Amino acid sequence: MRVARTGATGPAVILPVAILLVAGCSDAPVAAPPPAAAAESAIQVSPSHCGEGWAHPRAGDQTLLLSNTGTVAAEAYLVDVPGGAVHAELEGLAPGVTRAMRVSLGPGTYAVRCLAEGADPVVGPAVRVAGSAPGGPAVAPVTYNDLYGPAAAYQSYVADGLRGLVSRTAALTRAVDRGDLPAARKAWLPAHLAYERLGAAYGTFGDLGDAIDGLPAGLPAGVRDKGFTGFHRMEYGLWHGEAAGSLKPVAHRLDHDVKALEAGFADERLEPSDLPLRAHEILEDTLEFQLTGRADLGSGTTLATASANVEGTRKAVDVLRPLLRPRYPGLAEADRLLGRVGELLGAQRHGDRWTSVSHHAPADREALDGAVGALLERLAPIAVIAFPRRTS
């Protein structure tokens, strides 16, 4: 399940205890009430009238209508008072548009926080909700400042990993230069896994990322295309009988690109808001490309790659852990499932060899697919829970 924050016409986002729910099933603005009725019953979202118009507040499951009465697009958050924990949110609410926000409220005091483009956040009037319904959970907002520490820690992890990547790629290149293809095949996997462990940083790698680890899908000449370079090009050649002489330029291009990646990364900045997204996306790509064998160009090692992806995911979760621990009750189960997936993948390692997907026993494959699916469900909420929000 891919979880994305809602865009210009997307639905409200509700933040539950264990599994993130994206409320609403349509991208269109709400059209249930007639325009006049909507204007009368909707809660206003604007810098000058934020939160006004909340009539008949009550506890329980409900749909609130929010209308942007300002002149620019805005975001709206339903928050606790005075703590500011977020119960639901709308993003990209265009001027003159009314949309639905589904939420479950218990007795307490709430307010709408409005964030119009180019303006500071404004908190509307406090509204007292009475009743006996238990209501839903809320999440304390994470700010950009909160994410700087985790992003810096992950950037340091990637910098260390790049040094190992350069060393292992150099060993692969030397083996090809010697014409020792058995040694090159042996050196290929450690070098490739060193790259795959850096998963949460791939957004900062740009074109070098494609050059180093791109697949031939979509290239006009496929595996014979001149634009097909990097680890998978080397994999294809090593496991399809290409001569060492023809692989030397491939190895040297890979070695050059890896060194350029390390040299350039020192000047890059890992975007803090990317980190919560990557905690889920790394394994989502793993499910699509590694566990299906779509990324196998002959080595039969995509389960090894999946194991490296789990390590990268674990690191992304670990650096976010101080933020997640008080906000996400499902974190302990995510940790357990990370361990379970790691164990299932580790069982497919036999010394220096890994079971290929084509020889993966059906029962083992079903167990792994089930565990990865459950893990993705537990990791999905991190993208929204730890996404940075402005509070001042």
Steps between C-alpha positions, in 0.01 A plus 500: 500500500652832395404781732540854374408825658200647325551747221311787347169320482564200721297377798554565866763301684408341833770371729399180685688295757632214292422536131481834322164552333458732206144618537274554203486318170478788252742771396217739419394780736202401713171558319242345734338819634368769265743796470297724726468237771871421476589867539281525810619180671866486401785592730700786353865465407678832455748719689225741611217258582677173584277244668188717504166336423540174689136452594362229730827330599453143621699191589524189283564417134407788274572694183585866534482735203785745460486789254789718389360851519838660438675593178783243493529125546518384860543202730275427797572290808256394770701510822472452874495806721739585652737218399472531121488127419357446150178298455448563128624725223416637157766617257486713188155643570447744215322836545123464481513122539321302770622153592418233754715411799405170662596465862409325824498728805472426868396755759754780526607833358602539137587767246576536131852609407513677163815535293450716192772527237744775591352554847578387853276233655186627670305306765126553507275525803497215750191281470378283785371157395271316738381141494612152596652363177860380541625685194808424297871546564707803414866552418725773632633688195860455390684813384792546263719574801404162647622326184838671465666267752369176342589627151853586611540157659385329182726719288796387712392138455488546122842668494649200682321263264631681195856446614434127518328513161804662339732237647286206391444639152875546460550131588245405234677718243841353580366148449362594158828668407685179585261302285399296805128469439433248783655753743296776338177304549596447862579871547184624326249418774682666797542814290136503389370441853713788628302724265163348583542565874489875429132490403365803685745733323411409142311825450829692530694287249334639187627379162792318663253274677355391166846456350614284792193285561260549210317216329468461120121521498391786276831533315459468120754219467441341840807330643694594183424870534802730542311676777484181705785533752587420858456201724225334302688541172798336666274228640359425159846468346650291778217247497445489124846404384642835393878519471706694750618735226146612421423549869802720578336824381183408691701444818698820460187704435342353813813568703508860374131559578529355850798723578314801360202413719719493812675823407177683425305375800703714738335806342151348496239544770257223578157662498360442852144454373613212275609280787152405630393415143801277437429286807208357302607546140822296519311179573218590266753498214651181643163328477459610138848433365697270729247251635356451151844455342437784252837652591691173445737531203657158551661484843192363678570727799190717530421348841843619613410846370172481691697423816716809442183704447373380837822626659452839335140511619601409853752784504239749378263387776778510760592863436131594517442294813518790752218671309296187441515346846257746665285536189457155346372207707559268203877550514568190711308283253692659211824408677380144548405468135832648386669225700268237356560607139874508567488145636300369205743654255803384698372142475552523123872565538733203466854616561587730209193389304138606517189320387378654177138608477443237231601227749329651804278232656131598468438472875805716576396753239148524642636550850737773382238679291259494792756635743607777261138595437432523873820700549403748229168555677688584820753724330244693294383733782855630553474700177220715646578485872857629453432731208597853606225753568524869579370590843618860525 
